[in-house]
Amino acid sequence: MTIDGWRGPTRRNDAEVSLTTTPARRRTLDNAERMAFVDGLRGIAALVVAVGHIIGMVPPDHPATTFVRAAWRERLIWPWLFGGQAVWLFIMLSGFALYWSEERRVLAGRGATSLRVYAARRCWRILPTYYVALGLGLIVIAGLGPYLAPPSASLRTFAPVTPGGLASHLTLIHNLDPSWIHQINPPLWSIAVEAQLYLLFPALAWAGMRWRPYLPAVVLVAGVTALGMVSPVRPVGLAAWFAVGAVLAHVARRHTMPRRALLLAAGAAGAAGWYLGPAATGQLAQAVWLVAFAALLLALSQTPAGRWNGATWPVSTWLGKVSYSLYAVHFPVALLVWAGVGHLGLSTPAVVPVMLTCGLTASLAGAWVCYRLVEAPSLARVRAVARTSQ
């Protein structure tokens, strides 16, 4: 899910353009001064997560299998079962956006962002919406718990709420304990991961601006992996996705690669991940999806916005605008919808489209309200902090 306030270059910068090596790449920078595809990809990923959870409210759980072995009902909803993979993309986009923004600032001669400004911007960006979503989850499961209809077994982890679970959610460390991680509002687990990655980004950016990000990214991933091997908990998960995103931002600014070859690689790797299925989350599956998403990011970074770039279509960019709010609030909203739909007594073939229609409509409406009342004012504070640092 991420959730960085992405803004691409707002004007042509000679320092940036001088880094490019070909006229074609210069034209790409001129024509894609704001990389709207990042917002669009974030919106698409949030939609996949939300729809997957909305459909997943309807029992029974979907079996863990490959596409070839899946029943026809699972194949009909197959694209919406890859919510975990969508979160991987969120984290990659976050690393990409943060590094692109910071490198642009340095190349423009404004100097690196101070730690004080960086911390203020990150806090204003994620915390208000996060705490609203956490509060909404508490209201739904604690205040309205007796009226809820039980969803699929895999989605019942939101309760019971323990003191440790509540305290860890308030401090964004709930990913450190399996008994905490999915309490209250299960999708918020990735916000804790992202917040911890934010703590590591200043070191990655500092080293990357001096020696390029390749070796620092390797050191970051190796350090997090080593820590996970000796620690009883697994902090700072998905570091490889975040680090690769930062490296891709560095590469996309400097190099032009055959777009068709990149799209072919993305399609081939994506097809392999599609076949392996949504339950495949091991190292092989992550490597496959890492190739798919990395190739797609590089391809879209040099694809003009418009007809052939679906991530820049108005519907995609609108979803991108509300993607963080949609990711944060959709689960408790879907629980409320399921409390009504689940008691209608409909058969499974009939209840799925009803739940999807009602649940997605309510989730999008809730996301828009959250965006307007909470996230947009937070973004205004982010921009205000940024102006004071210029």
Secondary structure, 3 states (H helix, E strand, C coil): CCCCCCCCCCCCCHHHHCCCCCHHHHHHHHHCCCCHHHHHHHHHHHHHHHHHHHHHCCCCCCCCCCCCCCCHHHHHCHHHHCHHHHHHHHHHHHHHHHHHHHHHHHHCCCCCCCHHHHHHHHHHHHHHHHHHHHHHHHHHHHHCHHHCCCCCHHHCCCCCCCHHHHHHHHCCCHHHCCCCCCCCCHHHHHHHHHHHHHHHHHHHHHHHHHHCCHHHHHHHHHHHHHHHHHCCCCCCCCHHHHHHHHHHHHHHHHCCCCHHHHHHHHHHHHHHHHHHCCCCCCHHHHHHHHHHHHHHHHHHHCCCCECCEHHHCHHHHHHHHCHHHHHHHHHHHHHHHHHHHCCCCCCHHHHHHHHHHHHHHHHHHHHHHHHHHHHHHHHHHHHHHHHHCC
